Amino acid sequence: MHDSATTPLPACASDALIAIVDPVASPRPAILVVDGAQEVRDVLLMMLTNTGYEVEVAVDGNSGWAALSRRHFDLVITDYV
C-alpha cells in the first residue's frame, strides 16, 4: 500500500508518465470529460461516477475551458473516441 493517492507507472512508449489515481485514497478526484458526442459523455459519466470519481462534462472546447476556469480538475478527458 502506498502513502499517496497516486501510484506512478513506468513511462509509456511516448515517454509520458502515467499515474493511477486511487479514488478510495483521495477525496473524490475530479474529472472533466469534454466530448462532442452525447453517447461518449453519457458512458464516461456513468462509468467514472460509478467508480467513485466526481465528473463534470462539457460539450465542446469552449465549455471545457469555461469549466477549467471555474475549478481544478485532476484529469481532463477530451475527444475520447
Secondary structure in CASP SS format (residue, H / E / C, confidence):
PFRMAT SS
TARGET T0000
AUTHOR 0000-0000-0000
METHOD secondary structure of the structure
MODEL  1
M C 1.00
H C 1.00
D C 1.00
S C 1.00
A C 1.00
T E 1.00
T E 1.00
P E 1.00
L C 1.00
P C 1.00
A C 1.00
C C 1.00
A C 1.00
S C 1.00
D C 1.00
A C 1.00
L C 1.00
I C 1.00
A E 1.00
I E 1.00
V E 1.00
D C 1.00
P C 1.00
V C 1.00
A C 1.00
S C 1.00
P C 1.00
R C 1.00
P C 1.00
A E 1.00
I E 1.00
L E 1.00
V E 1.00
V E 1.00
D C 1.00
G C 1.00
A C 1.00
Q H 1.00
E H 1.00
V H 1.00
R H 1.00
D H 1.00
V H 1.00
L H 1.00
L H 1.00
M H 1.00
M H 1.00
L H 1.00
T H 1.00
N H 1.00
T C 1.00
G C 1.00
Y C 1.00
E E 1.00
V E 1.00
E E 1.00
V E 1.00
A E 1.00
V C 1.00
D C 1.00
G H 1.00
N H 1.00
S H 1.00
G H 1.00
W H 1.00
A H 1.00
A H 1.00
L H 1.00
S H 1.00
R H 1.00
R C 1.00
H C 1.00
F C 1.00
D C 1.00
L E 1.00
V E 1.00
I E 1.00
T E 1.00
D C 1.00
Y C 1.00
V C 1.00
END
